[in-house]
């Protein structure tokens, strides 16, 4: 159970801590002090629902079909290795996370934008439903894995919302994101090896 939770936490952090539209949006709301906590809450709840649906929906499906389980296992490992390679490629670039400036918006407008950034992004379904779901379905304790992944989402988005103004100078440095991407690559390779050699 403990290993399943740790795997979920590591996988969740590995997928969520990267330069992208959702992270940029949440950080920008925090920097502008424009409803950052409701924005983070929406992101956390959406992630939690998608993770739970993926883990338990795919857990049932994979449990009934050993062939699909094998495909998910080796396909997931291949995806993780590819993801790690992409993280290494990002580490070689000089990208930084920046916030866009705009006029203040109402809570309704901000929440609508949050739902759009979160749910209209195809990567959220690939990451939370398919990848996390298929990996979670193969754990000794799928529930602990899902809880770990939800905790990762909660920790990350809460940090961006609550400490955005303090994190901004650090996150604006390309070196920070290079180090983050290197760490992500190591975590993805480690979990891929667990899948390939059955240590999950």
N, C-alpha and C positions, 0 to 999 in steps of 0.2 A: 504493500500500500504506500509506504514511504517513497519508494523508488518511482512509483507511478505518479505521485504528486510532484516530485522533483522534475520528472520528465515533462509533465504538463507545464510546470512553471518555467522551465528552461525553454521549452518549445514556444510557449506563449511570448516570452520576452524576445526570443530570437526572431520571431515573425513580426512583432509589433514595433520593436525599436529599430526603425529605419526611416530614412528621409522619405516622406510621402505626403499625399494630399491631406490625409486625416491628421497626422501629427502636426503638420504645418498649420492647419486650421485651428486645432486645439491650442497650440502655443500662441498663435496670433490673438485668439480671444483672451488668453490670459494676459498677454502683454498690453492689450488695450483695455483690460478689466471690463470686458463686455460679456457678462454672463458665463464666465469660465466653468463654474461648478455644474450648472445644468448641462452645458456642452459635454463635459467629461462624463456626467451621469448617463447621458444618452449613448455615448460611445461604449461605456462599460456594459450597460444593459443590452445593447444590440449584440455586442461580442458574446456576452454570457448566453443569450438565447441561441445564437448561431452555433456556439461551441457545444452546448448541451444537445441541440438537435443533431449536430453532426456526430458527436461521440455515441449517443445512444441509438440514433437511427441507423448509423452504419454498424454499430456493435451488433445489433440484432441481425442485420443482413449478412454481415461477414461470418457471424457465428453459425449460420445455417449453410454456408457454402465455403468449404475449404479451398476451392480453387480461387474464389474471389479474395479470400484471406491471403493466399500466397501472392496474388497479383498486387494487392494493396501493400503487402509487406515490401516486396521488391520494387514496386512502383514508387512507394513512399520513400524508400532509401535513395532511389535514383533522383527523385525530386529534391530531396534534402541535399544531396551532393551538388546538384545543379544550383540550388539556392546558395549553398556555401561558396561556390565558384563566383556567382554573381556578387556576393558580399565582398569577396576578395577584389573583384573588378572595381566595385564602388570605392573600396579603400584606396585604390590607386588614383582615383580622381580627386579633384579639389572642390567637392560640393559642400554646401553649408545649408543649414535650416534657417530660413528667414521668414519674417512675418510681413504681410502686406498691410499697408495703411489704407483705411477707408473711413467713411463717416459712420458714427455710431448707429446701430440698428436695434430694433425692438427685440424682446425675448422671443416672440413668435417667429420673426424673420430668422433669427440666429438658430433656433431649434430646427426650423425647416431646412436651413442650409446644412446643419449637422446631420440630419437624417439623409439628406441627399449625398453628402460627402461619404457617409458611412455605407449606405445601402445601395447606392448606384455605382459603387466601385466593384468591378468584377473580382478584384484580388481578395476582397473580404470573404467571398464565398469559396474561392480556391483555398485560402489560408485556413479560415475557421471551420468551414463545413467539411470540405473534402480532405485537406491535409491533416488538420488537427483531429477531425472526426475519424479518419481511417487509422491514424496512429493511436488514438485513444481507445478505439475498439479492440486493439490488440494487447492492451495493457492487462496486467493481473487485476488491477482495480480501475476500470474505466471511470468510475465516479471520482476517484482521487485525482486522476489525470485531468479530467474536466475542471475540477475545483482548482487545481494548480494553474491551468491555463487562464481561468477566470481571475484568479488572484494576480497573475501577471498583468492582465489588462487593467485591473483595478489599480494596481500600484503605479503603472506607467502613466495612465491618463490622469490619475490624482496628482502625481508629481508634476505633470505639465500644467495642470490647472492651478495648483496651489503655489508652485514655485516657478512659474513661467518667467517672471521678471528677473529672478535670480539665475535661472538656468539659461536665459537668452544669450548672455555674453559667452558662456561656455559652449552652447550649442551652435553659436554662430561661427565657431572655429572649425575649419575643415579637418584639423588634426583630431578633434574630438570624434567626429563621425568616422574617420579612418580607424581609430581605435575601437569604436563600437562595432564597425563592420568586421574587423578582424576577430573580435570576440564572438560575434554572431556566426561567423564562418566556422570557428572552432566548435561551438555548440552544435551546429547543424551536422558537421562531420561526426561528432561523437554520437549523436542520436542515430544517424544513419548506420554507424557500426553496430549499435545495439540492435537495430532492426535486422541487419544482415546476419548477425551471429546469434540472434535469439536471446540477447541479454536484456530483455524488457519484462 
